[in-house]
Structures are given as C-alpha cells and as structure tokens.
Amino acid sequence: MFGKRPSFRNPWAWVPTLYYAQGIPYVVVMLVSVIMYKRMGISNADIAFYTSLLYLPWAIKPLWSPFVDIFKTKRLWIVIMQFIVGLGLAGVAFTIPLPNFLQYTLAFFLLLAFSSATHDIAADGFYMLGLSEHDQAFFVGIRSTFYRLSMITGQGLLIILAGYFETHSGLPPAVIDVTVNPEVKTEQVFLPDSISNFSAEGELKVVANSSSVTLNTKKRSKSEVDSIVHLVQIKNIQNGFYNTKDGQPKLPILKINPADYSKLVGNISIISFALSSQPEAGQDYVVNFDRDGGDKSIAILEGTRFLFNKANWNKPALVVIQVDPKLKTETSAVFKAISGNIPWAWSMTFLILVGLFILFFIYHYFILPYPVKDGPAVKDASVSVGREFIRTFALFFKKKEILLIITFLLIYRFGEAQLVKLASPFLLDPREVGGLGLTTGEVGFVYGTVGIIALTLGGLTGGFLAARDGLKKWIWWMFAAINIPHILYIYLAFAQPENFVIINLCVAGEQFGYGFGFTAYMLYMIYVSEGEFKTSHYAICTGFMALSMMIPGIFAGMIQEALGYPNFFIWILLTMIPGFFITRMLKIDPEFGKKKIEAK
C-alpha cells in the first residue's frame, strides 16, 4: 500500500505550497536582507552593491537549466533545493551574531540565491510535467497568487516579526506620537542640548524629550531644511552616535544651490532622545529609530541608527522628521526609539524560516506526485552530458518560427515595462509638473492594497477563462487587456482628478488588465516549451521575459522627460501596435489549455 508512488495528486495539495515556497527565498535575499543589513549598521553603499550582486543567479539561471533536465527528476531537484535553502537560512541565522557577519551572511545568501534559482527551474518544469494542459491553464493564476503572498510575507510579516523581537529583546523603547495639523501654529525648529525629562535613577531605558510632536503643513525652503539637517548630522557625529568599527565618520560639507532658497519642501521637526542612566563601561547600546505605524506621509529625513555608550548616554540623539509637502489634511504616525538585541532578533527570524523550510521539505517529499514523464532527459550513460547540454540550447533556437516566438516574448509587455517604472513617480509628482500630487501613504494604499487585489483577481480570472476555452481563444483579448487600460493613465494625466476614489478605480482597472493579460504570457511560455527539454526551454523563456522588462525600462525615464506625462502615456498606448500584429501571427493549438475528456 505504501510502495506505490502516485503519478497524480490533486493540484490544490501542492501547487499553492510549491509556489509559496518558491517566492520566500527570493524575497529574503533581495528585500529582507536589505532591511537586516540596514538594522545591523551596514552603509547604504555596501548594501546596494552586495545585494545587487545577489540577483545574478536569477539573471543567469537559463545557463545551467539544462543540468536540471539532464540529471535526475524535477521532483528530486525540488526537495533537495528546499533542503539546501533551509541550510542556507540556518547559516545566515547562526552567523549574524559573529564579528564578521557581513562576509559570512553574504556567502550564505549567495547559496540561497543559487539554490532558489535552481528551485525555480525545477518547480516550473515540474508544474508542466505534473499537470495536464487544462490544469496548467487553470492554476496559472493560483500559482501567481501564492507567489505574491510569499512577497507579502517577506516584505510584511517577516519584517514585523523581526521588529517584534527587536522591541522585546532590549531596553524599554521610547514612543513618540507625531501629529500633523494644518491649523496649528508654525514653531521654530531648534536643536536641544540636553534631555530634560529623565533622572539617572531606576531602570535603564530609552527616553525622549517629549512623547508627542505636533507640526503643521506649512512648507519650508529647501535651503533651510538642508541647513538644519546638516547641523543635526554634525551634532550626531560629534556626540559619537554615528560611530562604526572604523571610527567616527567625516563631518559632512553643506552645499546649497541658489535655486534651493526658493524651492519649497515639506515641514520638519526635530525629535531627541537619550538613555535614562549611565551604562556599564564597555557596554554599547544600538538604538534604532523607526516608524511603528500610521501615515507614511510623515517620514524620517535624518537619523535612524544611534550608538550609545558610557561617553554619550545623556547627550541628545537627534532625528529629523518631515511631512510630505503634498499633505493638506490632518494625520498622524507613531515612531519608536528601540534598543533591542538586533543580531538576536534577526537570528530568531531566520531560525523561524528554517523551521518553515523544514516543513516544506517534509511536506513536498511526501505530497508531490511522481509524474510518469518526470525523469532525466539523458537515460543512456554513453551519451555525452556536454553534448546534451549544448543540444538543449540548440533545440530551443531551432524551434519552428523561433524569431516570431522571441519577438513576442520581448514585445508583449513593451508598454507595461515602461509604465511600471513611471507609474509611482507620476502619482507622487506635483500637479505643476503633470503628476497627481499624492502623498507617499496614498500611493502605498493605491498600489499596495487596491492594486494588489485587482492584479490578483485579474490573474485568477485569466486562468479560469484560459482553462475553459483554451489559450488561442483568449490570447488576443489578453494582449488587449494588458495594453488598452493604459488609456486610464492618459485620462489621469490630462484630467488630473483630485477624487481619490477615481484614481483608485483607474489604477485598479489597469492592474486588473495586467493580471488578466499576463496569464496569456505565462501560458504561451509553457506552450512553446513543450518538448524534450521543457524545463530548460521554459527557463530560457523566462530569460527573455526578464529582458522584456529590463530593456524598455532603461529608456522609459528619458522618454517621459522628453514628452511629459500625457504624451508619454499616449506613447505607451501606441507601442502596442507592433504587438497587435505579432500576436495575430502566432500559431497556437486551439485545444491547448482546454480540458480533454478521456475516452473510457
């Protein structure tokens, strides 16, 4: 009874978990690592440089995809890669507290990146082997949904979890409520020399000069704000708050352009805090200042990480907060000065991820089916592996109408690739320069909530219809859905509506169209990958998919600056014309994606 290996299992039992597991390592390496390194005191330059290099395995994964086809089964590759991902996460967790944590954790993140990219190759191949064409079409929206959920987990839940550990592992924090009210009187910004509301007795904790701050929406000149920020930087450096293992950083030089005297930016205020009593000799406390909730239109302009010790415990650490200049209504946010055990907090977060991937490994080891076609592409030991490796690429580029296929892969999202780079700047830019003048918090809601919901619904709808009627029937309509809703951005650019509901509806319409239309792109990659090396060929297709977003995006900003927002969105709409003819030229089996009724 236990010896028989099922060649089929209900896809609901493994497709959602497989693609949820696929997304977690990516978001950990590319996004969570950035926040972790920032909390650990690594400079922005080093963070940007090293984490950008970590993307390399995903960029070049088509180069080693034939090995996944040639050796063993996709099922085995999946469970082994999930086990290795677990080992990589454990490596990060155990090396975070070490003195040379940057080198060690980067090595394990690189292991995570390569194993995750290999997992992507195997999972996508297994998806094609373990499902019928109909189920592949139906579940394409499901798999995208759970992949997006993994992104939300990484960007949201994991960061919240690490923040919880930070808050509950060190000194009691200082909580500051910040309120913005257009009606309050403008106050002079001053730099405090001391913290007035603490005594050097009792429990060691972080204390703020005030538990609440109120400021109005009146704008200030950029020159004034830059000068105040410069003074804050000097004070914090002189007091030793910005010290690193390399010592005290150099004092910054203030540079003000003549135009900055007339340029207006958001109002600012200074928050100060210190320790309540003197720490023991040799004991350092790192205090991180961050938002704990509320409107993102109130942001930190200067001061996020401070080093306290016996020499500076009672000196005021200074933070500059700034109001979004487009904010016109009353709002609030809560900030915290937290002195948690940062290495311990992030180690615990990664150990929880280790436990999660142990569960994934065990679950998929027992639950994943054993598709009949899942086997090594090279079964004859006498066949040269090198020759088969080369043949894998040769067969892809020998496919019938390969130039048409590649052109379609590169041009299908040509307009969307440009829009995605400028959509948020358009929403944020002032109305005077053609934007909609939304605040950061409003843009976060539009894209982070409304947009995600619409995108997911579009993907699910596309998968259902393609599974019911086949890809051929819907591919042109899906191409139209991913391009024609750009008209909504043309309307927004010309009308510049102030009604927030209308803006949300327009963005939701465009995102629904993108989710719906992207279904055809995913299914077409599956369709053209059919054959002897479908796993490798699908990976090659994803390489062209990455290029299709990268190349147009490079030039999008320059085109927008030359044309302005209204004409830029018209340009984006017009770029669908070549794709219209390319899509009409595609030859697709009318039955691909439909449910086939087997004769009994």
C-alpha positions as CSV (number, residue, x, y, z in Angstrom):
1,M,0.0,0.0,0.0
2,F,2.9,2.4,0.8
3,G,5.1,1.2,-2.0
4,K,3.0,2.6,-4.9
5,R,4.0,6.1,-5.9
6,P,1.1,8.2,-7.2
7,S,1.6,9.8,-10.6
8,F,-1.1,12.3,-9.9
9,R,-2.3,14.2,-6.8
10,N,-4.9,17.0,-6.6
11,P,-3.0,20.1,-7.6
12,W,-4.6,22.1,-4.8
13,A,-2.5,19.9,-2.4
14,W,0.9,21.1,-3.9
15,V,0.7,23.9,-6.4
16,P,-0.1,26.7,-3.8
17,T,2.6,25.5,-1.3
18,L,5.2,24.9,-4.0
19,Y,4.9,28.5,-5.4
20,Y,4.7,30.0,-1.9
21,A,8.0,28.2,-1.1
22,Q,9.4,29.4,-4.4
23,G,8.9,33.1,-3.5
24,I,10.2,33.1,0.0
25,P,14.0,32.7,-0.7
26,Y,13.8,35.4,-3.4
27,V,12.2,38.0,-1.2
28,V,14.5,37.1,1.7
29,V,17.6,37.5,-0.5
30,M,16.5,40.6,-2.4
31,L,14.4,42.6,0.1
32,V,14.7,41.2,3.7
33,S,18.5,41.2,3.5
34,V,18.5,44.9,2.7
35,I,16.5,45.8,5.9
36,M,18.5,43.4,8.0
37,Y,21.8,44.9,6.9
38,K,20.5,48.4,7.5
39,R,19.5,47.5,11.1
40,M,22.9,45.9,11.6
41,G,24.6,49.2,10.7
42,I,25.9,48.5,7.2
43,S,26.3,51.6,4.9
44,N,23.8,52.2,2.1
45,A,26.6,51.9,-0.5
46,D,27.6,48.5,0.7
47,I,24.0,47.3,1.0
48,A,23.2,48.4,-2.6
49,F,26.4,46.9,-4.0
50,Y,26.3,43.5,-2.4
51,T,22.6,42.8,-2.5
52,S,22.5,43.8,-6.2
53,L,25.2,41.2,-6.9
54,L,23.0,38.6,-5.2
55,Y,20.4,38.9,-8.1
56,L,23.0,37.4,-10.5
57,P,21.8,33.7,-10.1
58,W,18.3,34.5,-11.1
59,A,19.6,36.5,-14.1
60,I,21.8,33.7,-15.4
61,K,19.7,30.7,-14.4
62,P,18.9,29.7,-18.0
63,L,22.7,28.9,-18.4
64,W,22.5,25.9,-16.0
65,S,18.9,24.9,-16.5
66,P,19.9,22.0,-18.8
67,F,21.5,20.3,-15.9
68,V,18.1,20.1,-14.1
69,D,16.7,18.5,-17.3
70,I,19.6,16.1,-17.8
71,F,20.2,14.8,-14.3
72,K,17.6,13.0,-12.1
73,T,14.0,14.2,-11.7
74,K,12.5,17.6,-11.2
75,R,10.8,16.3,-8.0
76,L,14.2,15.4,-6.6
77,W,15.7,18.7,-7.5
78,I,12.8,20.5,-5.8
79,V,13.1,18.7,-2.4
80,I,16.9,18.9,-2.4
81,M,16.8,22.6,-3.2
82,Q,14.3,23.2,-0.4
83,F,16.6,21.3,2.0
84,I,19.6,23.4,0.8
85,V,17.5,26.6,1.2
86,G,16.9,25.5,4.8
87,L,20.6,25.0,5.4
88,G,21.3,28.5,3.9
89,L,18.8,30.1,6.1
90,A,20.3,28.3,9.1
91,G,23.8,29.6,8.0
92,V,22.5,33.1,8.0
93,A,20.9,32.7,11.4
94,F,24.0,31.4,13.1
95,T,26.5,33.8,11.5
96,I,24.5,37.0,12.2
97,P,25.9,37.4,15.8
98,L,29.6,36.9,14.6
99,P,32.0,39.8,14.3
100,N,32.5,39.3,10.5
101,F,28.8,38.7,9.9
102,L,28.7,40.6,6.6
103,Q,31.1,38.2,4.8
104,Y,29.5,35.1,6.3
105,T,25.9,36.0,5.7
106,L,26.6,37.2,2.2
107,A,28.1,33.7,1.5
108,F,25.0,32.0,2.7
109,F,22.7,34.5,0.9
110,L,24.6,33.6,-2.3
111,L,24.0,29.9,-1.5
112,L,20.3,30.8,-1.0
113,A,20.2,32.7,-4.3
114,F,21.7,29.8,-6.4
115,S,19.6,27.1,-4.7
116,S,16.4,29.3,-5.1
117,A,17.1,30.0,-8.8
118,T,17.6,26.2,-9.3
119,H,14.4,25.5,-7.4
120,D,12.6,28.0,-9.7
121,I,13.8,26.0,-12.7
122,A,12.8,22.6,-11.3
123,A,9.4,23.9,-9.9
124,D,8.4,25.4,-13.2
125,G,9.4,22.2,-15.0
126,F,7.5,20.0,-12.5
127,Y,4.4,22.2,-12.9
128,M,4.4,21.4,-16.6
129,L,5.0,17.7,-16.0
130,G,2.6,17.2,-13.1
131,L,-0.4,18.9,-14.6
132,S,-2.5,18.5,-17.7
133,E,-2.6,21.3,-20.1
134,H,-6.0,22.3,-18.8
135,D,-4.8,22.3,-15.2
136,Q,-1.7,24.3,-16.2
137,A,-4.1,27.0,-17.6
138,F,-6.4,26.9,-14.6
139,F,-3.7,27.0,-11.9
140,V,-1.6,29.7,-13.6
141,G,-3.5,32.4,-11.7
142,I,-3.4,30.3,-8.5
143,R,0.4,29.9,-8.6
144,S,0.9,33.6,-9.2
145,T,-1.4,34.4,-6.3
146,F,0.6,32.3,-3.8
147,Y,3.9,33.6,-5.2
148,R,2.6,37.2,-4.5
149,L,1.5,36.1,-1.0
150,S,5.1,35.0,-0.4
151,M,6.2,38.5,-1.4
152,I,3.8,40.0,1.1
153,T,5.1,37.6,3.8
154,G,8.6,38.7,3.2
155,Q,8.0,42.4,2.9
156,G,5.4,42.5,5.7
157,L,5.2,39.6,8.1
158,L,8.9,38.8,8.4
159,I,9.8,42.5,9.0
160,I,7.0,42.8,11.6
161,L,8.3,39.6,13.3
162,A,11.9,40.9,13.4
163,G,10.6,44.2,14.7
164,Y,8.7,42.4,17.4
165,F,11.8,40.5,18.5
166,E,13.8,43.8,18.5
167,T,11.2,45.5,20.7
168,H,11.0,42.7,23.2
169,S,14.7,41.9,23.5
170,G,16.3,45.1,24.8
171,L,15.7,48.2,26.7
172,P,12.2,49.6,27.0
173,P,11.6,51.8,24.0
174,A,10.6,55.5,23.7
175,V,7.3,56.0,21.9
176,I,6.7,59.3,20.1
177,D,3.3,60.3,18.7
178,V,3.6,62.7,15.7
179,T,0.5,64.6,14.6
180,V,0.2,66.9,11.6
181,N,-2.5,69.5,11.7
182,P,-2.8,72.3,9.1
183,E,-4.3,74.6,11.8
184,V,-1.5,74.7,14.4
185,K,0.9,77.5,14.6
186,T,4.3,77.1,13.0
187,E,7.1,76.6,15.6
188,Q,10.7,77.4,15.3
189,V,12.9,74.4,14.9
190,F,15.7,74.2,17.5
191,L,18.4,71.7,18.4
192,P,18.2,70.7,22.1
193,D,21.4,70.5,24.1
194,S,20.0,68.1,26.7
195,I,17.2,65.8,27.5
196,S,15.0,67.4,30.2
197,N,12.6,64.7,31.4
198,F,14.7,61.9,32.9
199,S,16.5,61.1,36.0
200,A,19.7,59.0,36.2
201,E,18.0,56.6,38.6
202,G,16.0,53.4,38.1
203,E,15.6,51.2,35.1
204,L,17.9,51.7,32.1
205,K,15.7,52.7,29.2
206,V,15.4,55.0,26.1
207,V,13.7,58.3,27.0
208,A,12.5,61.0,24.6
209,N,12.5,64.8,25.2
210,S,8.7,64.6,24.5
211,S,6.2,61.8,23.9
212,S,4.3,63.8,21.3
213,V,5.1,66.2,18.5
214,T,2.7,68.4,16.5
215,L,3.6,70.3,13.4
216,N,1.6,71.9,10.6
217,T,1.7,71.5,6.8
218,K,3.3,74.8,6.0
219,K,6.3,74.4,3.7
220,R,9.9,75.5,4.3
221,S,12.6,76.4,1.9
222,K,14.9,73.6,0.9
223,S,17.9,75.6,1.9
224,E,16.6,76.0,5.4
225,V,15.8,72.3,5.7
226,D,19.2,71.2,4.3
227,S,21.0,73.6,6.8
228,I,19.1,72.1,9.7
229,V,19.8,68.5,8.6
230,H,23.4,69.4,8.2
231,L,23.6,70.7,11.8
232,V,21.9,67.6,13.1
233,Q,24.4,65.4,11.2
234,I,27.3,67.3,12.7
235,K,25.8,67.1,16.3
236,N,25.2,63.4,16.0
237,I,28.7,62.7,14.6
238,Q,30.4,64.9,17.3
239,N,28.5,63.1,20.0
240,G,29.6,59.7,18.7
241,F,26.2,58.4,17.7
242,Y,27.2,57.6,14.2
243,N,30.5,55.8,15.1
244,T,31.2,52.5,13.4
245,K,34.0,49.9,13.8
246,D,36.1,52.2,11.6
247,G,35.7,55.1,14.0
248,Q,34.0,58.4,13.6
249,P,32.8,59.4,10.1
250,K,33.9,62.6,8.5
251,L,31.9,65.7,9.0
252,P,29.7,66.5,6.0
253,I,30.1,69.6,3.9
254,L,26.9,71.7,3.3
255,K,26.3,72.6,-0.4
256,I,23.3,74.8,-1.2
257,N,22.3,75.6,-4.8
258,P,20.9,79.1,-5.4
259,A,17.6,77.6,-6.5
260,D,17.2,75.9,-3.1
261,Y,16.4,79.2,-1.5
262,S,13.1,79.5,-3.4
263,K,12.3,75.8,-3.6
264,L,9.7,74.7,-1.1
265,V,9.7,71.3,0.7
266,G,7.7,69.7,3.5
267,N,7.8,71.0,7.1
268,I,10.2,69.4,9.5
269,S,10.6,68.8,13.3
270,I,13.4,67.5,15.5
271,I,12.9,64.6,17.9
272,S,15.6,64.0,20.6
273,F,16.1,61.1,23.0
274,A,18.8,59.5,25.2
275,L,19.3,56.8,27.8
276,S,17.9,57.2,31.2
277,S,21.0,56.2,33.1
278,Q,24.7,55.5,32.5
279,P,25.5,52.1,31.0
280,E,28.4,50.0,32.3
281,A,31.8,50.6,30.9
282,G,32.4,48.8,27.6
283,Q,28.6,48.2,27.1
284,D,27.3,49.7,23.8
285,Y,23.6,50.1,23.0
286,V,22.4,50.5,19.5
287,V,19.1,52.4,19.2
288,N,17.1,52.3,16.0
289,F,14.6,55.0,15.3
290,D,11.7,53.9,13.0
291,R,8.0,54.2,12.3
292,D,5.8,51.9,14.3
293,G,2.6,52.7,12.5
294,G,0.4,55.5,10.9
295,D,0.7,57.6,7.8
296,K,3.8,57.1,5.7
297,S,3.5,60.7,4.6
298,I,5.4,61.5,7.8
299,A,8.9,60.3,7.1
300,I,12.4,60.2,8.7
301,L,14.7,62.6,6.9
302,E,17.8,62.1,9.1
303,G,18.8,59.8,11.9
304,T,17.8,56.1,12.1
305,R,20.6,54.3,13.9
306,F,22.5,55.6,17.0
307,L,25.3,54.1,19.2
308,F,25.0,54.9,22.9
309,N,27.7,54.2,25.5
310,K,29.2,55.5,28.7
311,A,30.5,58.6,27.0
312,N,27.3,59.8,25.3
313,W,24.4,58.2,27.2
314,N,23.0,61.5,28.4
315,K,23.5,63.5,25.2
316,P,20.5,64.1,22.9
317,A,20.4,61.9,19.8
318,L,18.7,64.0,17.1
319,V,16.2,62.8,14.4
320,V,14.7,65.0,11.7
321,I,11.2,64.0,10.6
322,Q,9.5,65.6,7.5
323,V,5.9,66.0,6.3
324,D,5.1,65.2,2.7
325,P,4.7,68.6,1.0
326,K,1.6,67.5,-0.7
327,L,-0.2,66.7,2.6
328,K,-3.1,69.0,3.3
329,T,-5.2,67.2,5.9
330,E,-4.7,66.2,9.5
331,T,-2.9,62.9,10.0
332,S,-0.6,61.1,12.5
333,A,2.1,58.5,12.9
334,V,3.8,56.7,15.7
335,F,7.6,56.4,15.9
336,K,9.7,54.3,18.3
337,A,13.3,54.5,19.5
338,I,14.2,50.9,20.1
339,S,17.3,49.4,21.6
340,G,16.7,45.7,21.0
341,N,19.2,43.0,20.6
342,I,19.3,43.3,16.8
343,P,21.5,40.3,16.0
344,W,19.4,38.1,18.2
345,A,16.2,39.4,16.7
346,W,17.2,38.7,13.2
347,S,18.7,35.3,14.1
348,M,15.4,34.3,15.6
349,T,13.6,35.5,12.5
350,F,15.8,33.3,10.2
351,L,15.5,30.3,12.5
352,I,11.7,30.5,12.1
353,L,12.3,30.5,8.3
354,V,14.5,27.4,8.8
355,G,11.6,25.7,10.5
356,L,9.3,26.7,7.7
357,F,11.5,25.2,5.1
358,I,11.9,22.0,7.1
359,L,8.2,21.7,6.9
360,F,8.2,22.5,3.2
361,F,10.9,19.9,2.6
362,I,9.0,17.2,4.6
363,Y,5.6,18.1,3.1
364,H,6.7,18.1,-0.5
365,Y,8.8,15.0,-0.1
366,F,5.6,13.1,0.7
367,I,2.9,15.1,-1.2
368,L,4.4,15.9,-4.5
369,P,3.3,13.3,-7.2
370,Y,5.6,11.2,-9.3
371,P,4.7,12.2,-12.9
372,V,5.4,9.5,-15.4
373,K,7.3,11.9,-17.6
374,D,9.4,13.2,-14.8
375,G,12.8,11.7,-15.4
376,P,16.3,12.6,-16.7
377,A,16.4,13.7,-20.3
378,V,19.6,11.6,-20.7
379,K,19.0,8.0,-19.8
380,D,21.8,6.5,-21.8
381,A,25.1,6.6,-19.9
382,S,27.0,6.6,-23.1
383,V,25.6,9.9,-24.2
384,S,27.9,12.9,-23.5
385,V,26.5,15.3,-21.0
386,G,28.3,18.2,-22.6
387,R,26.8,17.4,-26.0
388,E,23.3,17.2,-24.5
389,F,23.9,20.5,-22.7
390,I,24.6,22.2,-26.0
391,R,21.8,20.3,-27.7
392,T,19.3,21.7,-25.2
393,F,20.0,25.3,-26.3
394,A,20.3,24.3,-30.0
395,L,16.8,22.7,-29.9
396,F,15.3,25.8,-28.4
397,F,16.7,28.1,-31.1
398,K,15.7,25.5,-33.8
399,K,12.0,25.7,-32.9
400,K,9.7,26.5,-35.7
401,E,9.2,30.2,-36.0
402,I,11.6,30.9,-33.2
403,L,12.2,34.5,-34.3
404,L,8.4,35.1,-34.0
405,I,8.4,33.5,-30.6
406,I,11.3,35.6,-29.3
407,T,9.8,38.8,-30.7
408,F,6.5,38.0,-29.0
409,L,8.3,37.4,-25.7
410,L,10.2,40.7,-26.0
411,I,7.3,42.9,-27.2
412,Y,4.2,41.6,-25.4
413,R,4.8,43.8,-22.3
414,F,6.7,46.6,-24.1
415,G,4.3,49.3,-22.9
416,E,3.8,47.8,-19.4
417,A,7.6,47.6,-18.9
418,Q,7.7,51.4,-19.4
419,L,4.6,52.2,-17.3
420,V,5.8,50.2,-14.3
421,K,8.9,52.4,-14.0
422,L,7.0,55.7,-14.1
423,A,3.5,54.9,-12.6
424,S,4.5,55.7,-9.0
425,P,6.6,58.8,-9.8
426,F,3.5,60.0,-11.8
427,L,1.3,59.5,-8.8
428,L,3.8,61.2,-6.5
429,D,4.9,64.2,-8.7
430,P,3.3,67.6,-8.0
431,R,0.5,68.6,-10.3
432,E,2.5,71.5,-11.5
433,V,4.8,69.1,-13.4
434,G,2.0,66.8,-14.6
435,G,1.7,64.4,-11.7
436,L,-1.2,63.7,-9.4
437,G,0.4,65.0,-6.2
438,L,-0.5,62.0,-4.0
439,T,1.3,61.5,-0.7
440,T,3.6,58.5,-0.1
441,G,0.9,56.9,2.1
442,E,-1.8,57.3,-0.5
443,V,0.5,55.8,-3.2
444,G,1.2,52.9,-0.8
445,F,-2.6,52.3,-0.5
446,V,-3.3,52.6,-4.2
447,Y,-0.6,50.1,-5.2
448,G,-0.1,48.1,-2.1
449,T,-3.7,47.4,-1.4
450,V,-6.1,48.2,-4.2
451,G,-3.6,47.4,-7.0
452,I,-2.6,44.0,-5.5
453,I,-6.2,43.0,-5.1
454,A,-7.1,43.9,-8.7
455,L,-3.9,42.2,-10.0
456,T,-4.7,39.0,-8.2
457,L,-8.4,39.0,-9.4
458,G,-7.2,39.6,-12.9
459,G,-4.8,36.7,-12.8
460,L,-7.4,34.3,-11.3
461,T,-10.0,35.3,-14.0
462,G,-7.5,34.9,-16.8
463,G,-6.5,31.4,-15.6
464,F,-10.2,30.3,-15.3
465,L,-11.1,31.5,-18.8
466,A,-8.0,30.1,-20.5
467,A,-8.7,26.7,-18.8
468,R,-12.3,26.8,-20.0
469,D,-11.8,28.0,-23.6
470,G,-8.1,27.4,-24.4
471,L,-5.2,29.9,-24.8
472,K,-5.8,30.5,-28.5
473,K,-9.3,32.0,-28.0
474,W,-8.2,34.4,-25.3
475,I,-4.6,35.4,-26.1
476,W,-5.5,38.4,-28.3
477,W,-8.1,39.6,-25.7
478,M,-5.5,39.2,-23.0
479,F,-3.0,41.2,-25.1
480,A,-5.6,43.9,-25.4
481,A,-6.3,43.7,-21.6
482,I,-2.6,44.3,-20.8
483,N,-2.3,47.3,-23.1
484,I,-5.7,49.1,-23.7
485,P,-6.2,50.0,-20.0
486,H,-3.2,52.4,-20.4
487,I,-5.9,54.8,-21.6
488,L,-6.8,55.2,-18.0
489,Y,-3.4,56.7,-17.3
490,I,-3.9,59.0,-20.3
491,Y,-7.1,60.2,-18.7
492,L,-5.4,60.7,-15.3
493,A,-2.6,62.7,-16.9
494,F,-4.9,65.0,-18.8
495,A,-7.7,65.4,-16.2
496,Q,-5.6,65.2,-13.1
497,P,-8.6,64.3,-10.9
498,E,-8.5,65.1,-7.2
499,N,-11.0,62.5,-6.3
500,F,-9.0,59.7,-4.6
501,V,-11.7,57.1,-5.4
502,I,-11.4,57.8,-9.2
503,I,-7.6,57.5,-9.0
504,N,-8.0,54.1,-7.2
505,L,-10.5,52.9,-9.8
506,C,-8.2,53.8,-12.7
507,V,-5.2,52.1,-11.2
508,A,-7.3,49.0,-10.2
509,G,-8.6,48.8,-13.8
510,E,-5.0,48.9,-15.2
511,Q,-3.8,46.4,-12.7
512,F,-6.7,44.0,-13.3
513,G,-5.9,44.2,-17.0
514,Y,-2.3,43.4,-16.4
515,G,-3.1,40.4,-14.2
516,F,-5.6,39.1,-16.7
517,G,-3.3,39.7,-19.7
518,F,-0.2,38.3,-18.1
519,T,-1.9,34.9,-17.9
520,A,-1.5,34.5,-21.7
521,Y,2.2,35.3,-21.5
522,M,2.8,32.7,-18.8
523,L,0.8,30.1,-20.8
524,Y,2.5,30.9,-24.0
525,M,5.9,30.3,-22.4
526,I,4.6,26.9,-21.3
527,Y,3.2,26.2,-24.7
528,V,6.5,26.9,-26.6
529,S,8.5,25.0,-24.0
530,E,6.8,21.7,-24.8
531,G,9.2,19.0,-26.0
532,E,12.2,17.0,-24.9
533,F,13.7,19.7,-22.7
534,K,10.7,21.6,-21.5
535,T,12.2,22.6,-18.1
536,S,15.3,24.2,-19.7
537,H,13.3,25.8,-22.5
538,Y,10.9,27.4,-20.0
539,A,13.9,28.8,-18.1
540,I,15.2,30.2,-21.4
541,C,11.8,31.8,-22.0
542,T,12.0,33.4,-18.5
543,G,15.3,34.9,-19.5
544,F,13.7,36.6,-22.4
545,M,10.9,37.7,-20.1
546,A,13.4,39.4,-17.9
547,L,14.9,41.2,-20.9
548,S,11.4,42.3,-22.0
549,M,11.1,44.3,-18.7
550,M,14.6,45.5,-18.4
551,I,15.3,46.9,-21.9
552,P,12.2,49.2,-22.2
553,G,12.5,50.2,-18.6
554,I,16.0,51.6,-19.2
555,F,14.8,54.2,-21.6
556,A,11.4,54.9,-20.0
557,G,12.6,57.8,-17.9
558,M,14.3,59.6,-20.7
559,I,11.2,59.3,-22.9
560,Q,9.0,60.6,-20.2
561,E,11.2,63.6,-19.5
562,A,11.2,64.4,-23.2
563,L,7.5,64.0,-23.8
564,G,5.9,64.9,-20.4
565,Y,3.4,62.6,-18.7
566,P,0.3,63.0,-21.0
567,N,2.3,62.3,-24.2
568,F,4.3,59.6,-22.5
569,F,1.2,57.6,-21.7
570,I,0.0,58.1,-25.3
571,W,3.3,56.8,-26.5
572,I,2.9,53.7,-24.3
573,L,-0.5,53.0,-25.7
574,L,0.8,53.3,-29.3
575,T,3.6,50.8,-28.6
576,M,1.0,48.1,-28.5
577,I,0.6,48.3,-32.3
578,P,3.5,46.0,-33.3
579,G,2.4,43.6,-30.6
580,F,-1.1,43.5,-32.1
581,F,0.3,42.1,-35.4
582,I,2.8,39.8,-33.7
583,T,0.0,38.3,-31.5
584,R,-2.2,37.7,-34.5
585,M,0.6,35.9,-36.3
586,L,1.1,33.3,-33.5
587,K,0.1,29.7,-34.3
588,I,-1.4,28.1,-31.2
589,D,-3.1,24.7,-30.9
590,P,-6.8,25.6,-30.3
591,E,-7.0,22.8,-27.8
592,F,-4.1,23.9,-25.7
593,G,-5.4,24.7,-22.2
594,K,-8.8,23.1,-22.6
595,K,-9.9,20.2,-20.5
596,K,-9.6,17.0,-22.5
597,I,-12.2,14.3,-22.0
598,E,-10.5,10.9,-22.0
599,A,-12.3,8.0,-23.6
600,K,-13.2,5.2,-21.3
